[in-house]
Every structure is written in structure tokens, then in C-alpha cells.
Amino acid sequence: AGAVLRGAAVSVFAANGDRVIDAIAAGGWLLAHLPPGRYRVVVDDGERRDERLVWLTGNASRTLRFAW
């Protein structure tokens, strides 16, 4: 319906499995500054869960969109 998902739990894990971010996307957005590397991003709203792999290189920015 195009509604913004608020209150979703967002976890970011480094390639070695360490959790580097554990936050709530209260406003529908979560901005993070991470060093280059490989990460797994997990979003869970209590009913649904989705995850993505992302590779960050240099100073390039990346946008991940999760929609249900």
C-alpha cells in the first residue's frame, strides 16, 4: 500500500558474523556509516523477516530497500 514500515529491527553483521549494528528503524530509514567490507543486513518487523548481502567498497554509498 506504500506505507512506510516503522519500528522494524535492523541488524547488520560483518563477514565474520559479528553484529556491528542492532537498531530500530523508527522513522522508516536507518543511515549507517560502515567501513568497506561484506555485510549481511537483516530486517524484522515482528511478522516478516528479510535479509540481504551487501559489499561496500571505497567511499561509495549504497541504498538497500526492504518492502513487504
Secondary structure as the mmCIF struct_conf table of DSSP 4:
data_model
#
loop_
_struct_conf.conf_type_id
_struct_conf.id
_struct_conf.beg_label_comp_id
_struct_conf.beg_label_asym_id
_struct_conf.beg_label_seq_id
_struct_conf.end_label_comp_id
_struct_conf.end_label_asym_id
_struct_conf.end_label_seq_id
BEND BEND1 GLY A 7 GLY A 7
STRN STRN1 ALA A 8 ALA A 14
TURN_TY1_P TURN_TY1_P1 ALA A 15 ASN A 16
BEND BEND2 GLY A 17 GLY A 17
STRN STRN2 ARG A 19 ALA A 25
TURN_TY1_P TURN_TY1_P2 ALA A 26 GLY A 27
BEND BEND3 GLY A 28 GLY A 28
BEND BEND4 PRO A 36 PRO A 36
STRN STRN3 GLY A 37 ASP A 44
BEND BEND5 GLY A 46 GLU A 47
STRN STRN4 ARG A 49 LEU A 56
TURN_TY1_P TURN_TY1_P3 GLY A 58 ASN A 59
#
